[in-house]
């Protein structure tokens, strides 16, 4: 817990029980939780948190570089504590499982746009879509 509190302080955020709890959930998660899942996990840990407070905390963590917001087309917004390293994601089209993929080509932005139109590009976001192993097995089982 001291490490989480230190991370909040170093990012210029006040240490509150909600911020510590949400940051803990994101740091321990390997599934890129939706905000409703963050709320459920924080409450399971014994802390009451409103929906608005959870959104506010997730956004404050994102703004200070402690979390990353993942807004996938056609899906709910998800958050993760792995921020600032320009990694990418694999997403299952069926169940929505989201998995980290390290940067494909070197350092940020790790992909080069053929025409930047004058932009100073500092990040590239790549999403690989497909079916996770569980959904593949399920589909194969239905076909048999």
PyMOL commands that set and color helices and strands:
alter all, ss='L'
color gray80, all
select helices_A, chain A and resi 2-10+17-28+35-44+51-63+133-143
alter helices_A, ss='H'
color red, helices_A
select strands_A, chain A and resi 68-71+77-80+88-92+98-101+127-130
alter strands_A, ss='S'
color yellow, strands_A
deselect
rebuild
show_as cartoon
